């Protein structure tokens, strides 16, 4: 099975579950993965991302 099919299968499984612990565990895993990926970026890349997040939080960025 290719990666896209695996993702779709995982989405179906998530949608079918009513187990809150399972959902929270998956969410935690995915958030942890994002944090680890962020740490692998250079300090300049991290700073740029943080600046964009700050601007977005202040409402300085408008999505089109």
Biopython code that builds the backbone (N, CA, C, O; Angstrom):
import numpy as np
from Bio.PDB.StructureBuilder import StructureBuilder

atoms = [
    (1, "UNK", "N", (0.844, -1.170, 0.000)),
    (1, "UNK", "CA", (0.000, 0.000, 0.000)),
    (1, "UNK", "C", (0.896, 1.243, 0.000)),
    (1, "UNK", "O", (1.861, 1.312, 0.761)),
    (2, "UNK", "N", (0.577, 2.223, -0.853)),
    (2, "UNK", "CA", (1.379, 3.439, -0.919)),
    (2, "UNK", "C", (1.042, 4.378, 0.251)),
    (2, "UNK", "O", (0.068, 4.163, 0.972)),
    (3, "UNK", "N", (1.845, 5.394, 0.417)),
    (3, "UNK", "CA", (1.699, 6.303, 1.557)),
    (3, "UNK", "C", (0.340, 6.982, 1.580)),
    (3, "UNK", "O", (-0.276, 7.085, 2.641)),
    (4, "UNK", "N", (-0.135, 7.442, 0.449)),
    (4, "UNK", "CA", (-1.434, 8.118, 0.395)),
    (4, "UNK", "C", (-2.558, 7.177, 0.828)),
    (4, "UNK", "O", (-3.470, 7.592, 1.544)),
    (5, "UNK", "N", (-2.504, 5.943, 0.412)),
    (5, "UNK", "CA", (-3.513, 4.954, 0.811)),
    (5, "UNK", "C", (-3.436, 4.676, 2.303)),
    (5, "UNK", "O", (-4.462, 4.507, 2.963)),
    (6, "UNK", "N", (-2.219, 4.628, 2.834)),
    (6, "UNK", "CA", (-2.039, 4.425, 4.277)),
    (6, "UNK", "C", (-2.659, 5.578, 5.063)),
    (6, "UNK", "O", (-3.311, 5.360, 6.085)),
    (7, "UNK", "N", (-2.455, 6.794, 4.587)),
    (7, "UNK", "CA", (-3.024, 7.964, 5.252)),
    (7, "UNK", "C", (-4.547, 7.901, 5.252)),
    (7, "UNK", "O", (-5.191, 8.156, 6.270)),
    (8, "UNK", "N", (-5.112, 7.558, 4.098)),
    (8, "UNK", "CA", (-6.566, 7.467, 3.994)),
    (8, "UNK", "C", (-7.127, 6.390, 4.919)),
    (8, "UNK", "O", (-8.170, 6.581, 5.544)),
    (9, "UNK", "N", (-6.437, 5.272, 5.001)),
    (9, "UNK", "CA", (-6.863, 4.189, 5.886)),
    (9, "UNK", "C", (-6.813, 4.643, 7.336)),
    (9, "UNK", "O", (-7.711, 4.338, 8.121)),
    (10, "UNK", "N", (-5.769, 5.367, 7.687)),
    (10, "UNK", "CA", (-5.645, 5.895, 9.049)),
    (10, "UNK", "C", (-6.763, 6.894, 9.358)),
    (10, "UNK", "O", (-7.333, 6.872, 10.449)),
    (11, "UNK", "N", (-7.068, 7.753, 8.414)),
    (11, "UNK", "CA", (-8.170, 8.715, 8.593)),
    (11, "UNK", "C", (-9.484, 7.984, 8.832)),
    (11, "UNK", "O", (-10.253, 8.358, 9.717)),
    (12, "UNK", "N", (-9.739, 6.952, 8.052)),
    (12, "UNK", "CA", (-10.970, 6.170, 8.229)),
    (12, "UNK", "C", (-11.024, 5.558, 9.626)),
    (12, "UNK", "O", (-12.068, 5.573, 10.279)),
    (13, "UNK", "N", (-9.905, 5.026, 10.073)),
    (13, "UNK", "CA", (-9.867, 4.405, 11.398)),
    (13, "UNK", "C", (-10.121, 5.450, 12.497)),
    (13, "UNK", "O", (-10.824, 5.179, 13.470)),
    (14, "UNK", "N", (-9.555, 6.613, 12.333)),
    (14, "UNK", "CA", (-9.754, 7.679, 13.321)),
    (14, "UNK", "C", (-11.211, 8.102, 13.349)),
    (14, "UNK", "O", (-11.785, 8.284, 14.423)),
    (15, "UNK", "N", (-11.809, 8.258, 12.186)),
    (15, "UNK", "CA", (-13.204, 8.671, 12.121)),
    (15, "UNK", "C", (-14.147, 7.633, 12.729)),
    (15, "UNK", "O", (-15.201, 7.985, 13.258)),
    (16, "UNK", "N", (-13.773, 6.377, 12.655)),
    (16, "UNK", "CA", (-14.629, 5.309, 13.162)),
    (16, "UNK", "C", (-14.497, 5.090, 14.662)),
    (16, "UNK", "O", (-15.367, 4.462, 15.267)),
    (17, "UNK", "N", (-13.425, 5.595, 15.280)),
    (17, "UNK", "CA", (-13.229, 5.347, 16.705)),
    (17, "UNK", "C", (-13.978, 6.357, 17.559)),
    (17, "UNK", "O", (-14.125, 7.521, 17.187)),
    (18, "UNK", "N", (-14.440, 5.899, 18.692)),
    (18, "UNK", "CA", (-15.067, 6.764, 19.684)),
    (18, "UNK", "C", (-14.244, 6.787, 20.965)),
    (18, "UNK", "O", (-14.692, 7.284, 21.998)),
    (19, "UNK", "N", (-13.046, 6.248, 20.882)),
    (19, "UNK", "CA", (-12.165, 6.157, 22.043)),
    (19, "UNK", "C", (-11.342, 7.437, 22.154)),
    (19, "UNK", "O", (-10.429, 7.671, 21.362)),
    (20, "UNK", "N", (-11.674, 8.258, 23.144)),
    (20, "UNK", "CA", (-11.013, 9.537, 23.327)),
    (20, "UNK", "C", (-9.521, 9.372, 23.610)),
    (20, "UNK", "O", (-8.714, 10.182, 23.155)),
    (21, "UNK", "N", (-9.149, 8.340, 24.350)),
    (21, "UNK", "CA", (-7.742, 8.100, 24.673)),
    (21, "UNK", "C", (-6.945, 7.833, 23.390)),
    (21, "UNK", "O", (-5.820, 8.311, 23.247)),
    (22, "UNK", "N", (-7.513, 7.089, 22.482)),
    (22, "UNK", "CA", (-6.842, 6.809, 21.213)),
    (22, "UNK", "C", (-6.608, 8.098, 20.434)),
    (22, "UNK", "O", (-5.519, 8.322, 19.905)),
    (23, "UNK", "N", (-7.622, 8.935, 20.367)),
    (23, "UNK", "CA", (-7.513, 10.209, 19.656)),
    (23, "UNK", "C", (-6.448, 11.089, 20.307)),
    (23, "UNK", "O", (-5.618, 11.677, 19.614)),
    (24, "UNK", "N", (-6.472, 11.180, 21.625)),
    (24, "UNK", "CA", (-5.493, 12.003, 22.339)),
    (24, "UNK", "C", (-4.078, 11.471, 22.156)),
    (24, "UNK", "O", (-3.132, 12.250, 22.037)),
    (25, "UNK", "N", (-3.929, 10.158, 22.132)),
    (25, "UNK", "CA", (-2.616, 9.543, 21.924)),
    (25, "UNK", "C", (-2.091, 9.856, 20.530)),
    (25, "UNK", "O", (-0.930, 10.235, 20.378)),
    (26, "UNK", "N", (-2.924, 9.703, 19.521)),
    (26, "UNK", "CA", (-2.517, 10.020, 18.151)),
    (26, "UNK", "C", (-2.145, 11.494, 18.016)),
    (26, "UNK", "O", (-1.147, 11.837, 17.383)),
    (27, "UNK", "N", (-2.946, 12.348, 18.609)),
    (27, "UNK", "CA", (-2.673, 13.786, 18.571)),
    (27, "UNK", "C", (-1.323, 14.089, 19.218)),
    (27, "UNK", "O", (-0.537, 14.875, 18.687)),
    (28, "UNK", "N", (-1.062, 13.474, 20.344)),
    (28, "UNK", "CA", (0.199, 13.674, 21.052)),
    (28, "UNK", "C", (1.389, 13.216, 20.210)),
    (28, "UNK", "O", (2.419, 13.888, 20.157)),
    (29, "UNK", "N", (1.238, 12.091, 19.568)),
    (29, "UNK", "CA", (2.307, 11.568, 18.708)),
    (29, "UNK", "C", (2.599, 12.533, 17.571)),
    (29, "UNK", "O", (3.759, 12.836, 17.293)),
    (30, "UNK", "N", (1.562, 13.014, 16.918)),
    (30, "UNK", "CA", (1.749, 13.917, 15.786)),
    (30, "UNK", "C", (2.334, 15.258, 16.224)),
    (30, "UNK", "O", (3.170, 15.825, 15.521)),
    (31, "UNK", "N", (1.906, 15.767, 17.373)),
    (31, "UNK", "CA", (2.461, 17.020, 17.872)),
    (31, "UNK", "C", (3.926, 16.849, 18.244)),
    (31, "UNK", "O", (4.739, 17.741, 18.002)),
    (32, "UNK", "N", (4.257, 15.724, 18.821)),
    (32, "UNK", "CA", (5.643, 15.440, 19.190)),
    (32, "UNK", "C", (6.522, 15.385, 17.944)),
    (32, "UNK", "O", (7.657, 15.861, 17.952)),
    (33, "UNK", "N", (5.994, 14.807, 16.887)),
    (33, "UNK", "CA", (6.736, 14.713, 15.630)),
    (33, "UNK", "C", (7.021, 16.102, 15.073)),
    (33, "UNK", "O", (8.116, 16.368, 14.578)),
    (34, "UNK", "N", (6.026, 16.989, 15.157)),
    (34, "UNK", "CA", (6.221, 18.361, 14.682)),
    (34, "UNK", "C", (7.298, 19.061, 15.492)),
    (34, "UNK", "O", (8.136, 19.766, 14.929)),
    (35, "UNK", "N", (7.287, 18.878, 16.799)),
    (35, "UNK", "CA", (8.284, 19.513, 17.655)),
    (35, "UNK", "C", (9.680, 19.021, 17.302)),
    (35, "UNK", "O", (10.621, 19.812, 17.248)),
    (36, "UNK", "N", (9.819, 17.729, 17.064)),
    (36, "UNK", "CA", (11.123, 17.175, 16.702)),
    (36, "UNK", "C", (11.595, 17.719, 15.357)),
    (36, "UNK", "O", (12.781, 18.004, 15.191)),
    (37, "UNK", "N", (10.693, 17.865, 14.406)),
    (37, "UNK", "CA", (11.051, 18.402, 13.101)),
    (37, "UNK", "C", (11.511, 19.846, 13.231)),
    (37, "UNK", "O", (12.449, 20.267, 12.554)),
    (38, "UNK", "N", (10.853, 20.603, 14.098)),
    (38, "UNK", "CA", (11.211, 22.002, 14.322)),
    (38, "UNK", "C", (12.627, 22.121, 14.865)),
    (38, "UNK", "O", (13.375, 23.016, 14.472)),
    (39, "UNK", "N", (12.993, 21.221, 15.766)),
    (39, "UNK", "CA", (14.327, 21.247, 16.368)),
    (39, "UNK", "C", (15.428, 20.972, 15.355)),
    (39, "UNK", "O", (16.574, 21.372, 15.556)),
    (40, "UNK", "N", (15.086, 20.296, 14.279)),
    (40, "UNK", "CA", (16.068, 19.967, 13.255)),
    (40, "UNK", "C", (16.363, 21.133, 12.314)),
    (40, "UNK", "O", (17.324, 21.087, 11.547)),
    (41, "UNK", "N", (15.534, 22.183, 12.373)),
    (41, "UNK", "CA", (15.737, 23.352, 11.535)),
    (41, "UNK", "C", (16.870, 24.212, 12.083)),
    (41, "UNK", "O", (17.203, 24.137, 13.265)),
    (42, "UNK", "N", (17.449, 25.018, 11.223)),
    (42, "UNK", "CA", (18.487, 25.943, 11.681)),
    (42, "UNK", "C", (17.841, 27.005, 12.574)),
    (42, "UNK", "O", (16.625, 27.193, 12.545)),
    (43, "UNK", "N", (18.654, 27.688, 13.359)),
    (43, "UNK", "CA", (18.114, 28.728, 14.245)),
    (43, "UNK", "C", (17.470, 29.847, 13.426)),
    (43, "UNK", "O", (16.487, 30.444, 13.867)),
    (44, "UNK", "N", (18.008, 30.136, 12.247)),
    (44, "UNK", "CA", (17.422, 31.161, 11.379)),
    (44, "UNK", "C", (16.041, 30.734, 10.887)),
    (44, "UNK", "O", (15.112, 31.542, 10.845)),
    (45, "UNK", "N", (15.914, 29.476, 10.519)),
    (45, "UNK", "CA", (14.616, 28.961, 10.060)),
    (45, "UNK", "C", (13.600, 28.980, 11.202)),
    (45, "UNK", "O", (12.444, 29.357, 11.005)),
    (46, "UNK", "N", (14.029, 28.579, 12.379)),
    (46, "UNK", "CA", (13.137, 28.591, 13.538)),
    (46, "UNK", "C", (12.672, 30.012, 13.845)),
    (46, "UNK", "O", (11.495, 30.238, 14.128)),
    (47, "UNK", "N", (13.606, 30.972, 13.786)),
    (47, "UNK", "CA", (13.265, 32.365, 14.064)),
    (47, "UNK", "C", (12.259, 32.894, 13.052)),
    (47, "UNK", "O", (11.312, 33.589, 13.422)),
    (48, "UNK", "N", (12.457, 32.570, 11.778)),
    (48, "UNK", "CA", (11.539, 33.021, 10.733)),
    (48, "UNK", "C", (10.133, 32.452, 10.960)),
    (48, "UNK", "O", (9.140, 33.167, 10.831)),
    (49, "UNK", "N", (10.062, 31.189, 11.292)),
    (49, "UNK", "CA", (8.763, 30.560, 11.565)),
    (49, "UNK", "C", (8.099, 31.221, 12.772)),
    (49, "UNK", "O", (6.902, 31.508, 12.744)),
    (50, "UNK", "N", (8.867, 31.459, 13.824)),
    (50, "UNK", "CA", (8.319, 32.094, 15.010)),
    (50, "UNK", "C", (7.813, 33.504, 14.716)),
    (50, "UNK", "O", (6.793, 33.918, 15.265)),
    (51, "UNK", "N", (8.516, 34.248, 13.854)),
    (51, "UNK", "CA", (8.072, 35.591, 13.480)),
    (51, "UNK", "C", (6.745, 35.536, 12.721)),
    (51, "UNK", "O", (5.851, 36.346, 12.967)),
    (52, "UNK", "N", (6.624, 34.594, 11.812)),
    (52, "UNK", "CA", (5.379, 34.443, 11.057)),
    (52, "UNK", "C", (4.231, 34.081, 12.000)),
    (52, "UNK", "O", (3.127, 34.607, 11.857)),
    (53, "UNK", "N", (4.477, 33.201, 12.949)),
    (53, "UNK", "CA", (3.443, 32.808, 13.912)),
    (53, "UNK", "C", (3.019, 34.021, 14.742)),
    (53, "UNK", "O", (1.828, 34.226, 14.975)),
    (54, "UNK", "N", (3.988, 34.824, 15.188)),
    (54, "UNK", "CA", (3.672, 36.027, 15.969)),
    (54, "UNK", "C", (2.827, 37.005, 15.154)),
    (54, "UNK", "O", (1.855, 37.566, 15.661)),
    (55, "UNK", "N", (3.200, 37.205, 13.892)),
    (55, "UNK", "CA", (2.432, 38.100, 13.022)),
    (55, "UNK", "C", (1.008, 37.580, 12.834)),
    (55, "UNK", "O", (0.044, 38.345, 12.870)),
    (56, "UNK", "N", (0.894, 36.274, 12.633)),
    (56, "UNK", "CA", (-0.435, 35.660, 12.452)),
    (56, "UNK", "C", (-1.277, 35.847, 13.713)),
    (56, "UNK", "O", (-2.463, 36.164, 13.625)),
    (57, "UNK", "N", (-0.678, 35.656, 14.867)),
    (57, "UNK", "CA", (-1.401, 35.802, 16.133)),
    (57, "UNK", "C", (-1.852, 37.246, 16.358)),
    (57, "UNK", "O", (-2.897, 37.478, 16.967)),
    (58, "UNK", "N", (-1.078, 38.211, 15.874)),
    (58, "UNK", "CA", (-1.433, 39.624, 16.025)),
    (58, "UNK", "C", (-2.441, 40.051, 14.956)),
    (58, "UNK", "O", (-3.041, 41.121, 15.065)),
    (59, "UNK", "N", (-2.628, 39.244, 13.951)),
    (59, "UNK", "CA", (-3.534, 39.587, 12.866)),
    (59, "UNK", "C", (-2.876, 40.393, 11.767)),
    (59, "UNK", "O", (-3.563, 41.003, 10.947)),
    (60, "UNK", "N", (-1.552, 40.403, 11.738)),
    (60, "UNK", "CA", (-0.807, 41.157, 10.730)),
    (60, "UNK", "C", (-0.800, 40.470, 9.370)),
    (60, "UNK", "O", (-0.476, 41.099, 8.363)),
    (61, "UNK", "N", (-1.152, 39.196, 9.329)),
    (61, "UNK", "CA", (-1.140, 38.440, 8.082)),
    (61, "UNK", "C", (-2.577, 38.160, 7.662)),
    (61, "UNK", "O", (-3.400, 37.716, 8.462)),
    (62, "UNK", "N", (-2.861, 38.428, 6.396)),
    (62, "UNK", "CA", (-4.201, 38.193, 5.863)),
    (62, "UNK", "C", (-4.113, 37.057, 4.862)),
    (62, "UNK", "O", (-3.332, 37.124, 3.912)),
    (63, "UNK", "N", (-4.907, 36.016, 5.066)),
    (63, "UNK", "CA", (-4.956, 34.895, 4.130)),
    (63, "UNK", "C", (-5.892, 35.218, 2.983)),
    (63, "UNK", "O", (-6.963, 35.792, 3.182)),
    (64, "UNK", "N", (-5.483, 34.850, 1.795)),
    (64, "UNK", "CA", (-6.331, 35.060, 0.621)),
    (64, "UNK", "C", (-6.846, 33.764, 0.112)),
    (64, "UNK", "O", (-7.580, 33.736, -0.875)),
]
sb = StructureBuilder()
sb.init_structure("model")
sb.init_model(0)
sb.init_chain("A")
sb.init_seg("    ")
for serial, (resi, resn, name, xyz) in enumerate(atoms, 1):
    if name == "N":
        sb.init_residue(resn, " ", resi, " ")
    sb.init_atom(name, np.array(xyz, "f"), 0.0, 1.0, " ", f" {name:<3s}", serial, name[0])
structure = sb.get_structure()
